[in-house]
Amino acid sequence: MTALMLVFACKKDDEKDPFEASYTTETVQESKANVEQNAVDLVDQLDALSSAKGIQVMMNLADLQPVNTEKSTLKSPVLKPLSLISSLGDRNQITNVFKNMQEAGTVMESDPVAISAVFDSLAGKYIYNFETGEFDMSELDGQIVFEFPGLENDQTNTAIITVDNFSVADISDPGENWPSGLANELPTGIRIGLKYNNVSVAGVSLSAAYKSDGMPTKVNVELFVDDFTLSMTATHSPYTSASYKNTLKFKSEILFETYIAAEGDWSEDNIDNSIEDTDENSEIHIEEIIKKANAHIILMNLQVVGRVNMKTLGDTIWAIDERRELISEEEEAQAIVDAINANAELIVIYRDSNKKIAEAEAFVESKVNDYNGETEYYPAMRFVYADGSKVSVEMYVKEEMDSFFTSLNQFIDDLNAEYGLNIDPVDFEED
């Protein structure tokens, strides 16, 4: 079933039909060079993001030091709203929300923690005091405001963070897994804005909706820093459809985007009915759960799109599994490859011209097991160009993307040097 999951997230989601696109008139080497340059350009854009004013101001906030201590003011209890906000809206992170609330010290541990009560207790204006290195607080209803020096050499409080538009929804029928120390409510909205010298340089907004048991049906988060915008939207119509889109833009241009949507029936009963128990383990028939799937990946001017007949492919692969004892490992791998190529298509296109750079196909890869010396066979993917030349995805990344990895690792080095991080470089030679 590994091969099935490989192609699952590759069905087109564009009004144009890229599968009708003709090959570009470029040579194969020109296409490879353009793909690599496209990736390098993305790193250059990310490098610009790392030096954005909003990033610099937030990093300075983290570096502020109270007088006579090495402890960053960002660790101060008055700044707990920032760590609390980072977890809002994610149902799976509700434990972290609860933990941050307890650390804020605003509610007795024996009482159920209400998110709205915590926000109200933290509401106020916090002004950085240059003499003490601490934040002085004053009362302010419905908002949390921080005023602080935005950059290292600023002698006044040039930056302002404002947290407002906070709202919650009452959860009328919390499930049995609901945290015992959390009141029956979840956040439905919040807005965070960062200004430097009265100019907006960054912001975050959250909007969310839930079922009566607390399951999210829609969550939208938008983050902007200078001219960069990152948005995430997840929707769920239990338990028949769901989608997730993650988009990074510079002004109106998409730098990177992932999208996946599915329709089917993933209710508990149907999942249970789709499990096949064998002597060795249990297998899930994913094709009985996911009926339709759409997905795409955008990398600036490149788009990877695909389509797959889930039902037919799934049934074919299960039939191959049933014959596993009667055929060799190489024959099994070849049968899976044949099934993928008969029921799935995957291509890479230029977004601006809708011209095809390459198709992709499955093929049988082999390697010698270093432990026992036996040859192993497995399905893999390779690109096919207009002239019929082919290259495996693995070899393409290793041999055709040198400039991209060089640029990426230089970007990582710059981040480590500028912000005192310890990010490991990407080793593209590693097997």
N, C-alpha and C positions, 0 to 999 in steps of 0.2 A: 504493500500500500504506500510505500515511500514515494514511488514514482507518481502515484495519483495525487498526493499532496503537493508534489513539485509543480504540477501544472494547474492546480486548483485555482491559485490566485492570479490567473493570467487571461481573463476574458475581457474583451474590449468594452470601454465605457465612453465612447465618443460618438457624436452625431454623424461625423464622417465615417465611412467604412474604410479603415486603413488597409484592409485585406484586398481592396481593389486597387491599391496604390501600385504604381509601376516602380521599377528600380531607378535609383538615381543614375545619372549619366557619369558620375564620378568614377574614377578608378578605385579599386579596392584600397590601395594605399592612401588615396586622398580621403576616402571615407573613414579609415582608421585614424588618420591624422586629425580629422575634424571631430571625431568622437572624443579623442584624447584632449584636444584643445577645449572642447565643451566642458569637460570635467575640470580642467585647469582653471577655466573662467569661473566655475562655481566656487572653487577654493578662494580665488581672488575676491569674490563677492563676500564670502564668509570672513575673510581677513578684514574687509571693510566693516563688517558687522562687529567684529571683536574690538574695534577702536571707536565705535559709536559713542557719542556723548552720554547716552543713557547708561551704557555699560560702565563707562569711567566713573560716573556718579555713584552707581550702586557699589562698585568696588571700593570707592573711597568711604562709603558708609560702613562697609565691613572692616575697613582699616582704622576707623576712628578709635583712639585709645583713651580711656578714662585716665585722669591724673593719678600717678603713683601706682599704676597697675599695668600688667601686660595683657589684660583681658580686653578683647574687642567689645565695643559698645553693642555690636550686633548680637552678642550673647546676653545682653541685658534683658531682664523680664519685660521691660516696657516695649521691647521690639518683638515680643512673642507673636504679635499679630502677623508679622511677615512670614514666620514659619508656619503659623496656623493657616494662613491664606493659601500657602503652597499646596496644601492637601485638600482644600475644599473642592467639592464637585466630583471627586473620585470615590465611588462606592467601595472599591477595593482598598482604599487607603483610610477607611473610617477609623481604624485602630490608631493610625498616626495622628488623626485629628483629635481623638480622645486623649492621646498621650500629650499632645501639645496643650490642650485645654487644662489638663491636670497640672502641667508644669507652669502654666500661667498663674496658678495658685489663687484663682478667683472663686472656686466653688469647693465646698467640702467634698472629700472623696466619697463619703457615704451617700451623697445625694446624686441623682441622675444629672449628668452634665447637659445643659441646654446650650446649643450653639448660639442662639440669640442672646441668652443671658451673658455668655462670655464676651460677645461683641460689645454689648452694652457696658459691661464692666471695664472693658479696655478703651472705650470711646474717650476721646480727649485730645488735647493738643500737647505735643511733646517737643520742646524747643531745646536745641543743643546749647549747653552752657560752656563757653570757651574757658572759663576759669576753673570749673570743676571737671570738665570732660564728661559730664553726665547730661541726661535729658531732664529738664524741669517740666513738670506736668501741670496743666490747668484743665478745667472741665470744658467739655464740648459734647453736646448731644448728637448722636447719630453719625458721627464721623470719627476717624482716627487720623490725625495729622502729625507728620514729623517734619520739623524744620532743622536743617543741618548744613554744614559747609559741603558744597557739591564736589569740589576738587581740593587737592591737598593744600594748596597755598591760599585758598579763600579765607578771608578774615571775617566774613559775615556768613550768616545762614542763607546761602544762595540757592539751596535746593529744598523742594517741598514734595513730600509724598502725601497724597490724600486718599483715604480709603472710605468709600461711601456706597450708597445704593445697595445696602445689604438687606437681603430678604430670605425667609425660610418657608418651607412647606411642612405642614403637619402630616406625619405618617400615621394613618389611622389603623393600619393592620400590619405592624412590623412582624417580620418572620421570626422563626424560632432561633435563628442565628444572629439576631439583632444584639449588639453589645449591651450587656446588662447595665453598664454605667452610663449609657447615653440616652438622653431624652428622645422622644419620638418626633424628631424633626431633622430636616436636611436643608442645606443652603440651596436657594434657587437663583440667587443673583448677588453679584458684588462687583465693584469697580475700583480700580487702583490707578492713580495717575501720578506721574513723576514730572515735575517741572524744574528746569534749571534757568535761573535768571528770568523767570516768568515765561519761559518757552517750554512747551510740552516736548519731552524727549523720550518718554516711554510710558507704557500703560498696559493694564491687563483688565479684561472683563470676563465675567462668567455668567452664563444663564443655564438653568437646568430644570428639568421636569421629571417627576417620578410617578410610579404606580403607588397604590395604597400600601404596598409592603416595602416600599423604599427602593425598588429596582428602577434605575434611571431609564427613561424613555427617550430623552434627548439631553445632550450636554454639549454646549458650545463654549469654547475658550478662545479668546483672541488676545494676542500679545503683540505690541509694536515697540520697536526701538528705532528711533530716528525714522528713516524711510523703509525699514524692514518690518514686515508683518508676518507673524506665524499664527495660523488659525487651525483649530482642531474641532471637528464636529462629529459626534457619534449619535446615531439614532438607533432605536430598538423598538419594534412593535412585537412584543412577546407573543408567541415565540416563532413568528413567521417571516420576519424580515429584519435586516440590520445593515448598517453601513458605517464606514469610518473613513474620514478624509483628513489628511494632514498636509497643509500647504504653507510653504515659505515663499514670500514674495519680496522683491525689491521694487518699491513703488507699485506699478501695475503688472510687472513682469514676474511670471512664475520661475523661481529658481529650482525648487524641488517640490514634488507632490507625490503622495501615495494615496491610493483610493481602493477600497474593497467593499463590495456589497454582496449580500446573499439573501436568497429566499428559500424557504423550505419549512421544515417542522423539527425544531430542536427542543420540543417539550420533553419533560422527563420521561413520560410514557413512551414516546416515539424513540428516544435514545435507547431506552431499555429494550425495546422491541428490535432495535437495529444492531444489537450486540450478539455476535455469534460465539458461543463457547466451544472451544476445542480442547483436546487432551492436554495441550501445552499452555494455552492462555486464552484470553478473550480478545476478539477482534471487532471493531466497530465498522459497520458498513456506512461510510460517510456519504455515499451516493444516495442512501435512503433518507438522509437528514438534510443535506444541501441539494436542492433541486436546480437552482440557478445561481450563477456566480458571475460577477463582473469585477474587474480590477485593472488598474494601470499604474505605471510608474513614470513620472516626468522628471527629467534632468535637464533643466533649461530648454534647449531646442530639441532634445531627444525625448522620444516616448517609446516605451516598451508596452506592447499590447498583445493580447492573446485571446483565444476562445477554446473551449473544450466541451465536448459532449460528456457531461459528468456521468450520466446513467450508463451509457454504453461502455465507456472506458472502465467505470467501476465494475460492471458485470464481467467484462472481459478479464480484468486483472484477478478477480475472485476465481474465475474459471481456471486461470493459470495457476493460482495458488493450490487449487484442488489437484492439479496434475504434477505438483512439485516433486513427488516421490518417483515419478515415471520419466522425468527428463533431467538432463544435466543442468548444472548451474549456468553454463553458457547458453543453453537453449532457453532456459527460463528468462534470462536477461534479454535475449533477442526477442522473445515473445512479448515481453513488456514494452520494449522499444517499438515493436511493430504496432502494438495497441495504442501507444501514445501518438505515434506519427499518423495513425489512421483517424484518430478522434480529437486531435488538438493541433492548433496552429499558434505560432508565436513569431512576432516580427519586431524589428526596430525601425522607426521612421523618424524623419525630420518633421517637427511640428509645423514649421512655417510653410513648407512646400508639400507636405503629405507625400514625400518620396521615400521609398523603401531603401534602407541601407543594407539590411540583411534579414534573412529568415533564420529560424532556428529549428533544429530537429534533434530528436533523441538518437543516440547511438550506443553501442556496447563498448564500454571501456573495460580494460583489464589491467591488473597489476599483480606482481608477485608478493605474496605475504612474507614479510621479513622473518616471521617467527617459524613458519613451517615449510616455507619454500613453495607452497602451492599457488597456482594462478587463480585469482578471484575475478569474477565478471559482474558488472553492475551497469545500470543505465546511467548515461550522462548526457549533457547537452552540448551542441556545437552550433556555431554560426555558419550559414551558407550564403555566399555572396553571388552577385550577378554572373560572374565568370565561372561559377561552379566550385571555386576554392572554398575550403572548409577549415575551421579552426575551433578547437574546443573552448568553451567558456573559460576554463581554468588556465589554459595556455594563453588565451587572449589577454587575460588580466595580467599574467606574469610578463608577457613579451611585448605587449602593445601599449601599456599604460605607464611606462617609466616616468614620463614627465609629470603625470598626475600624482603619482606617489611621492615624487621628489617635492612637488609643490605642496602636497598635503603635509608631509613631514616637516617642511620648513614652517608651515602655518602652525603646526603643533609646537615646534621649538619656540616660535615667537610668543605663543600663548604662555608656555611654561616660563619664559624669561620675563614677560611683562607682568604676569599676575601671580607668579610664584607657584604655579601648578606643577604637577608631576605626571603628565599624560605620556604614556609610552608611544613610541613611533609605530607606524604601521609597517610590518615586515611582509612585503608582497612576495618575497622569495620563499616564504615558509610553505611547506607542503600541507 
